[in-house]
């Protein structure tokens, strides 16, 4: 009964001119999201470009889903410094992500425009 | 909503059905006059409690249900989430993001921490035999209580 997660990848350019990769999620982020999110991360075209995670179209997140996001941050952290940002969270989930400490390892932005500024 | 109201929901021990309990809790909290922010807090806490009951208490056994009982008083909404497990005999360690990032701690295991952080009271109970439950409570704050009294006054004037 868990709703699946769709992940799409797109390119963007930061205000500084540098290339940024955006992984956009839609649907739910739960234990059922592991394969979709991790295979999208492993399939990224560049291992070093700044990465933004877009939650604008996410309907529901639970702690199992948050664990998968932490897994992405962990894997990014292992290969070296990589700027990771998150945008599109509701005020509630921005609070939850801060509570669990994700804001120590990824910057939380209001929206895509702010994230690319 | 009248103080002393009670609603009971039974959900299958299948992940995804926590959303039914979340919707019910959200509706009752809204009727009581809780703020949208507080309702979001309760929804996440109820989701996490139900997921724990489904996964750990009832071991994803499709033949078992998770019971969710929601009860109101003048200024409190209590939610009990009941499963057929043996309950927790000790509180798990607080999640530590730094240890998770170093691979020293499982990335999972944040459910109980979130429950405690998002509601006014959270207690885990064992028993009666074969059952255990978590009790969650949220209380109206002064602003929400004033808003609810205004709504009740308007209702009386309109009838």
Contacts between the chains, C-beta under 8 A, distances in Angstrom:
chain1	res1	chain2	res2	distance
A	1	B	14	5.3
A	1	B	15	6.8
A	1	B	16	3.0
A	1	B	17	5.8
A	2	B	15	5.3
A	2	B	16	4.3
A	3	B	16	7.1
A	30	B	15	7.0
A	30	B	16	7.9
A	31	B	15	6.6
A	32	B	15	7.4
A	60	B	19	7.0
A	62	B	18	7.6
A	62	B	44	7.7
A	62	B	47	5.5
A	62	B	48	6.7
A	62	B	51	6.1
A	62	B	111	8.0
A	63	B	48	5.8
A	63	B	51	7.4
A	63	B	108	7.2
A	63	B	109	7.9
A	63	B	110	4.4
A	63	B	111	4.6
A	63	B	114	5.9
A	64	B	51	7.2
A	64	B	108	6.4
A	66	B	110	6.3
A	67	B	106	7.8
A	67	B	107	4.1
A	67	B	108	4.4
A	67	B	109	7.8
A	67	B	110	7.0
A	68	B	107	7.6
A	70	B	97	7.2
A	70	B	100	5.5
A	70	B	101	7.4
A	70	B	107	4.5
A	71	B	107	5.3
A	73	B	101	6.7
A	74	B	100	6.9
A	74	B	101	5.4
A	74	B	103	6.7
A	74	B	107	7.0
A	77	B	101	5.8
A	90	B	40	7.4
A	91	B	37	7.3
A	92	B	37	6.8
A	92	B	40	3.9
A	92	B	41	7.1
A	92	B	44	7.1
A	96	B	44	6.6
A	96	B	114	6.7
A	96	B	118	8.0
A	99	B	113	7.9
A	99	B	114	7.1
A	99	B	117	5.7
A	100	B	95	6.4
A	100	B	97	6.3
A	100	B	110	5.5
A	100	B	113	7.5
A	100	B	114	7.5
A	101	B	95	7.8
A	101	B	96	7.8
A	101	B	97	3.0
A	101	B	98	7.5
A	102	B	97	6.9
A	104	B	97	5.9
A	104	B	98	7.6
A	105	B	97	7.0
A	105	B	101	6.2
